[in-house]
Protein backbone atom coordinates (compact mmCIF):
# COMPACT_ATOMS: atom_id res chain seq x y z
CA UNK A 1 0.00 0.00 0.00
CA UNK A 2 1.64 3.23 -1.13
CA UNK A 3 -0.82 5.67 0.45
CA UNK A 4 -0.01 6.40 4.09
CA UNK A 5 -2.84 5.95 6.57
CA UNK A 6 -3.61 8.99 8.69
CA UNK A 7 -3.36 8.90 12.46
CA UNK A 8 -7.15 9.01 12.69
CA UNK A 9 -7.48 5.97 10.40
CA UNK A 10 -4.90 4.04 12.43
CA UNK A 11 -6.57 5.01 15.71
CA UNK A 12 -9.98 4.07 14.32
CA UNK A 13 -8.63 0.72 13.12
CA UNK A 14 -7.21 -0.05 16.58
CA UNK A 15 -10.52 0.93 18.20
CA UNK A 16 -12.43 -1.22 15.71
CA UNK A 17 -10.17 -4.19 16.43
CA UNK A 18 -10.65 -3.75 20.17
CA UNK A 19 -14.40 -3.32 19.82
CA UNK A 20 -14.53 -7.03 18.98
CA UNK A 21 -12.12 -8.40 21.59
CA UNK A 22 -9.48 -7.34 24.13
CA UNK A 23 -5.89 -7.86 22.92
CA UNK A 24 -2.43 -7.39 24.32
CA UNK A 25 -0.02 -4.99 22.63
CA UNK A 26 1.99 -7.47 20.58
CA UNK A 27 -1.15 -9.05 19.13
CA UNK A 28 -2.60 -5.64 18.26
CA UNK A 29 0.61 -4.79 16.40
CA UNK A 30 0.59 -8.09 14.49
CA UNK A 31 -3.10 -7.72 13.56
CA UNK A 32 -2.55 -4.14 12.38
CA UNK A 33 0.51 -5.20 10.36
CA UNK A 34 -1.76 -7.50 8.34
CA UNK A 35 -3.37 -4.36 6.88
CA UNK A 36 -0.88 -1.51 7.35
CA UNK A 37 2.91 -1.18 7.06
CA UNK A 38 3.31 -0.22 10.72
CA UNK A 39 6.05 -0.93 13.25
CA UNK A 40 5.87 -1.62 16.97
CA UNK A 41 7.57 1.74 17.55
CA UNK A 42 4.58 3.38 15.85
CA UNK A 43 1.88 1.24 17.47
CA UNK A 44 2.75 1.76 21.12
CA UNK A 45 2.52 5.59 20.97
CA UNK A 46 -0.90 5.16 19.32
CA UNK A 47 -2.01 2.87 22.15
CA UNK A 48 -0.71 5.31 24.79
CA UNK A 49 -2.50 8.22 23.08
CA UNK A 50 -5.78 6.29 22.91
CA UNK A 51 -5.46 5.39 26.59
CA UNK A 52 -4.59 8.97 27.59
CA UNK A 53 -7.68 10.18 25.70
CA UNK A 54 -9.83 7.78 27.71
CA UNK A 55 -10.74 5.64 24.71
CA UNK A 56 -8.88 2.58 26.00
CA UNK A 57 -8.15 1.10 29.37
CA UNK A 58 -5.63 -1.57 30.30
CA UNK A 59 -5.41 -4.52 32.62
CA UNK A 60 -2.66 -7.05 33.26
CA UNK A 61 -3.10 -10.79 33.05
CA UNK A 62 -0.55 -13.45 33.96
CA UNK A 63 0.65 -15.66 31.12
CA UNK A 64 3.40 -18.26 31.51
CA UNK A 65 4.91 -16.48 34.50
CA UNK A 66 4.79 -13.01 32.94
CA UNK A 67 2.20 -10.28 32.81
CA UNK A 68 0.59 -9.30 29.55
CA UNK A 69 -0.97 -5.86 29.30
CA UNK A 70 -4.34 -6.11 27.62
CA UNK A 71 -6.16 -3.19 26.03
CA UNK A 72 -9.92 -2.79 26.27
CA UNK A 73 -12.09 -0.20 24.54
CA UNK A 74 -14.13 2.09 26.81
CA UNK A 75 -17.62 3.48 26.25
CA UNK A 76 -15.97 6.76 25.22
CA UNK A 77 -13.81 4.73 22.83
CA UNK A 78 -16.93 3.24 21.23
CA UNK A 79 -18.31 6.77 20.78
CA UNK A 80 -15.01 7.90 19.24
CA UNK A 81 -15.00 4.86 16.93
CA UNK A 82 -18.49 5.77 15.72
CA UNK A 83 -17.31 9.35 15.00
CA UNK A 84 -14.31 8.06 13.05
CA UNK A 85 -16.53 5.66 11.10
CA UNK A 86 -18.86 8.52 10.15
CA UNK A 87 -15.93 10.75 9.16
CA UNK A 88 -14.52 7.86 7.10
CA UNK A 89 -17.82 7.30 5.26
CA UNK A 90 -17.98 11.01 4.36
CA UNK A 91 -14.32 11.16 3.27
CA UNK A 92 -14.64 7.94 1.29
CA UNK A 93 -17.74 9.17 -0.50
CA UNK A 94 -16.21 12.49 -1.50
CA UNK A 95 -12.92 10.86 -2.51
CA UNK A 96 -14.68 8.18 -4.55
CA UNK A 97 -16.60 10.89 -6.42
CA UNK A 98 -13.36 12.60 -7.39
CA UNK A 99 -11.16 9.58 -8.04
CA UNK A 100 -13.77 7.50 -9.84
CA UNK A 101 -14.85 10.20 -12.30
CA UNK A 102 -14.59 9.26 -15.95
CA UNK A 103 -12.62 12.38 -16.88
CA UNK A 104 -15.61 13.86 -18.67
CA UNK A 105 -16.24 10.84 -20.88
N, C-alpha and C positions, 0 to 999 in steps of 0.2 A: 504494500500500500504506500503510494508516494505522498498522498495528502496527509499532513499531520493533523491528528485529532486535537481539538481544543481542550483546555483544562476542564471546561464545563462538560464536554462529552465524556472525558475520562472519568470525572467525578460521577456523572450520571450512570455510566456503565458499572462502576463499582457499587453504587447504591442499588442498581437493578440486580446485580449479582447477589448482593446481600439481602435483597427483599425476598429471595427464594430460600436462603439458607445461611446460617452463620458459617464463617470460614476463618481460618487463621491466616496470617499475613503471607506466608509462602504460597499457600494454595490460591489466594487471591491473585498474587503476582502471576502464577502459572496459568490460571484461567484467563487473565487479561492478556497474557502474551499469546494466547491462541488467536486473538483478534487484532491486537495492536503491537507494534514494535516498541515495547516498553521494558525498561530495566527495573530491577529491584530498587536502585537508587532513585528512581522516579516515583515508584509506587508508594514507598513508605512516607514521603512527604505528603502525598495525596491523602493517605489514610490518616495521618496526623491532622491535616487541615480539616478533613471531614469530621473527625472526632472533636476538634477544637470548636467547630461550628455547631456542635450538638447534634449532628446528623448520624453519628455512629457512637456506640459505646463499646467498651471492651470488657472481657472477663478472661481469666486464666483457667486452664484446665490441664491437669497432669496427664502426661503421655510418655510412657517408657522412661520414667524417672526424671523427666523434664517438664517444664510448664510451656504450654502453647498459649499464645495470646490470640483469642478469638475476637472477631469484630461482629457486631450486631447492629442492624439498622434501628434507629429510634422512630417514634411517631413523627418527629420533626423531619427526620430523614426521608420518610415516606412522602411527606408533603413536598419536600424539596425535589424528590424524584419525580413527582407528578408535574411540578413546575418545569423541570428540565425536559420531560417528555413533551409537554405542550410547546415549549420553545423549539424543540427539535422538529416537531410536526410542522410548525410555521416556517422554520428555516428550510426544511426539506422541500416543502411545497413551493416556496418562492424560488429556491435554487433549481428545482426540477423545471419550473417554467422557463427559466433563463437557459439552462444547459440543454434542455431537450427541444428547444425551438428548432424548426427546420430551416433556419436561415432565410426565411421569406419564400420558401418554395411552395 
